[in-house]
Amino acid sequence: YDQQLRSIRVLPGVKFPVVQLTRDELLEQATATVLAGAKGLNAAASVPATEKLAAVSTDEVSQLLADAQHVMRALDLRLADHSKHHDILKTIQWALIEHRQLTGMYQSPYQKQPMELKLHPIRLCLTGQAWYLIARPTDSTELRTYRVARFQTACPLDATASIPSEFDLDAYFGNAWNVFRGDQSYDVEVEFTSEAAEIVTETVWHKTQQVQRLDHGGVLMTFTVDGLDEIVWWVLSWSGRVKVNRPETLRTMVIERLQQALRLQEL
């Protein structure tokens, strides 16, 4: 207390932590910073944010954050490269936060020319190794899923976005294998050889996944999925180590694509 100035003065070198975090919480913050810098995410702003946290914290906290980041590195998350779409991603994020409509040019792989979109943005999610925007076109009542990397331009509008209060992301995707939900639900049963059993069971591939160990060392996996167009490519990635037991429709799709692959190799 300074009697002459009649006020409290902070002595040089004194630091007041902005937040009180435990060691485990600091470790998680450092881990998030490392992951955010991975190729595909490119969330570079997470690094200076952690540096600012370290700057206003004690020397012990600063050293812990630095050490934790030093011993970890996210090499390759196999994400779609969004480095060229960083500004577009930020534009979408702010449009969502500020409840503003969005317009932009979008290049669909199913159309030759880019199309202009005017959207009510609803949610942004990272799934299937890429960022996706769930939005409703202003001239439609149907929600659609857009891959962020396919936007060529994006600009917020002054108009307020209409976002349904009852929207639920899990309900929207249902039992889609990834992000595109089909019109019909299927009970899928696939059988893996003993050589693939340990590897395939290391990962939870779908929220409905059930695993049964078989006497010969293989595994039986079952799923309930909405649509087969996405899961068929997953099954094909295990070619030679998996057999489709049901449904017959999925088995036929796998066989047709394998036959097509063989024909291509014969050229």
N, C-alpha and C positions, 0 to 999 in steps of 0.2 A: 504494500500500500504506500503510495507517494503522498506524504502529508501536505507538501507544498501544492501539488496539483489536485489533491483530494480525489484520487482515482487509483484503480488497480492497474499496474503496469506488468506486462509479461516480460520476464527476463530473457535475454538473448539465448537462443539454443533450445528453448522450451517448445515442445511439440504437443499438440492436442490431437489425438487420433479421431478421425471422422467417425469411424465405426469400431466397435469392439468385436473382433473376430477371434474364434478359437483357432488352435493350430490346425485342426482338421478342416475348418472352413477356409483357412488361408491356403491349405494344400489343394482344396477343391477349386479355389479361385485361380491358382496357378495352373492347374490341370485344364480348366476351361480356356485359359489364355493360350495354352499350347495347342489345344484342339482347334480353337478358332483360327489359328494361323495355318492350318493344314491346307494343302492344295485343294481347291474346289470351294472351300468356304471363304478364304481370303478376308476374314473379318479383322483387318489390320488395326482397327480402332481399339480392339480389346487390349493390345499391348500397351499403348500410352495410358489407358484407363488403369491398368494394374500398376504402371509406373507412378501414376499420380497417387494411388493408394499407398504405395511404398514410401513416397516422398513425405507424406503427412503422418507416417507411422513411426514407431520406434525403430532403432537400428536392428533389433532382433527380428522384428516383423519384416523389415526390408530385406534382410539377409535370407530369411526363410523363403520369401517369394522368389528371390533371385536363385537360390540353390535349387528350389523345386523345379523352376523352369529350365535350369541348366541340365538336370538329369533326365528330362523327358523330352520327347519329340514326336510329333505326329507325322510319320513319313508319307503314308499314302492311304487315305480313306476310300479311294476309288470313287470319288464323287465327280459329278459332272463339273467341268471347269466353268465357274461363274465369274472369273476374273475380268472378262470383257463386259460383264453385265452388272458390275458393282453399283453403278449409279442407278440403273433400272431397279435393282433390288431395293435400294434405299428409298427410291421414289414410291415403290409399292408399300414398303413398310410405313412410311409417313402418311400415305393415303389411308391405310388401314387405321392407324392411330388417330388420325384427325377426322375419320369418317367422311372422306371425300371420294367422289366418283373419280374414275381413272379412264384415260384414253391412251391408245397406242397402236402401233403396227405390230401384227403378230404373224409369224411365218409357220403355218401348220405343215407338217411333213406330208399331209394328204392333199394339199392344194399347191398349185404352181406359183401363184402370186400371193404376196402378203395381204392380209386383210386388216382393215381398221376396226378396232374394238372400242366400245364405250361400255364400261363395266361398273357394277357395284361390287367392290372388293369385299370379301367376307372373311377369309382366313388365308394365312401363309403357312406352309408346312414343309419341312425337310423330310423327304421319304423317298425310297427307291433311288437313292444316291443323287437326288436333285431337289431343287426348290420348286414347289408347285403353289399356284395361286388358285384358290376356290373363289369364284366370282359369278355374278349373274349379269348377263348382257342387259343393257337398259331396254332393249326391245323384246325381252323374253322373260318368262317366269321360271325358267329352268336354270338350276345351278350347273356350272361346268368347271372342269379342271384344266388349268393352263400351265404349261411348263415355262418357268421364268426365263430360261435361257433362249426361248424362242421369241421373246419380245425384242423387236428391233428398236422401238422407242416406247417411252412411257411418260405420261404427263398428268399431274393431278388437275381436276376440274374444280370450279367454285361450287358446283352442285353437291349437296349432301348425299352421301351414300345411304341406301336403305339396307340395314343389316338386321335380319330376323333374330329376335332375342332368344328364340328357342333353338337356334342352330347348334348342332352337336357334331363335332368332327368325326367321332367314332361312328355315329349313326350314319353319317354321310358316306363314309367309305364302306360301312358294313363289313362283309367278309371278303372284300376284294383282296386278291393275293398281294397286290402292291397299291396302285392308285386308281386304276380304272375298273370300276365295278360293273360286272355283267348283269344281264337281266334275269339269269337263272342261277339257282344255287345247286351245287354239286357236292356229293360226298366222295372225296378222293382217297384212294388207298394205293400206296406204292410200296414196293418191297425192295430193299437195298441188300446187296451182297455183303458178306462178312468183311471184304476189303474196304468197303465204304462206310461200314456201320459206325465206327468211332468218329470219323470225320463229320459225317452228316448230322450226328446227334450232338455235336459240339455247339450248334447254333439253333436258336429258336426261330424258325423260318416264318411261322404264322401263329397268330393268337389262338387258333383252334387246334394246334398241333397236338397229336397224341402219339406216343412211341411205345412199341411192344417189341421186346427182345425175342428172337427166335432161337430154337434149339441149335440150328446149324451155324449160328454166329451172326446172322444177318439181322436186320430190323424191319419192322412193319411200321410205316408212318401213315397216319390218317389226318385229313384236313376237311373242313367244310368251307368251300370258297364260292364266291359270287362271280361266275364267269371263269372260262378256261384259257383265255387268250394270253394271260400273263404266266400262269403256272406251267404251261406247256414248255416255255423256254427254260424254266428252272429244271424241269424233268430232263430236257435234252442236254443240259449241262452235265448231267450224271450218266450220259450214254455209256452203255457197257457195264454199268454197275447198278442199274435200277430197272424194275419191271412194273408196269402199270397194271394193277389188278382191276381197278374200277375208277371211273366209269368207262364204258366202252368208247364213248365219244373222245375222251382224252387219249386212250390208247390209239385210236385211229389217227388223231392229230399228230401224235408222236411218230407213228409209222410213216405217214405221208411226208413229214419234214425230213425224216432220215432218208427216205427214198429220194427226195429232191436233192439232198446233200450228196448222195452217191452219184446221181446223174451229173451234178456239177463237177465232181472229181473226175468223171470220165471224159470231159471235154478236153 
